[in-house]
């Protein structure tokens, strides 16, 4: 996944994004290249946005 493939306003759930984060760590054995680090950072931002969306819906 390139950093450009993650867009703002993702419709993926936090669970889906979390699963992708876990898969990235498993695939790399916990050692991220610069490109993988960028992918990870974008996924974390997307996950946080999804979590915020879940909290807002619950309120």
Secondary structure in CASP SS format (residue, H / E / C, confidence):
PFRMAT SS
TARGET T0000
AUTHOR 0000-0000-0000
METHOD secondary structure of the structure
MODEL  1
X C 1.00
X C 1.00
X H 1.00
X H 1.00
X H 1.00
X C 1.00
X C 1.00
X C 1.00
X C 1.00
X C 1.00
X C 1.00
X C 1.00
X C 1.00
X H 1.00
X H 1.00
X H 1.00
X H 1.00
X H 1.00
X H 1.00
X H 1.00
X H 1.00
X H 1.00
X H 1.00
X H 1.00
X H 1.00
X H 1.00
X H 1.00
X H 1.00
X C 1.00
X C 1.00
X C 1.00
X C 1.00
X C 1.00
X H 1.00
X H 1.00
X H 1.00
X H 1.00
X H 1.00
X H 1.00
X H 1.00
X H 1.00
X H 1.00
X H 1.00
X H 1.00
X H 1.00
X H 1.00
X H 1.00
X H 1.00
X H 1.00
X H 1.00
X H 1.00
X H 1.00
X H 1.00
X H 1.00
X H 1.00
X H 1.00
X H 1.00
X H 1.00
X C 1.00
END
